[in-house]
Amino acid sequence: MGDKYEGWTNWETWNLRLWIENKENNYRHIKAKAEILPLGEFITFLETWATTQWDSRMATSNAGFVSDFINHSFGRVNWTEIAKAYKEELEEEQNEIVN
């Protein structure tokens, strides 16, 4: 289980990207970081940002099954694939502006 999903590495990668894009303030924040950070730093930023979002929600609740399940899912996310997708999207937008 966990092979390709909707053109992404797996469901976890697809779901995280979808989650980011469904909240406009998250999407704008991530896209702004994609514009200014080199790819390697952007990958690290994405992972840190996403796990911090989760950690801040878990700080006020009991850890357990849900926490274990989500932490496992984070471990399956292809952060590089998401980062490259944002970088490619920005490149395409810039090419549209130039042309």
Secondary structure, DSSP 8 states (H G I E B T S, - for coil): ----BTTBSSHHHHHHHHHHHHSHHHHHHHHHHHHHS-HHHHHHHHHHHHHHHHHHHHTTS--SHHHHHHHHHHHH--HHHHHHHHHHHHHHHHHHHH-
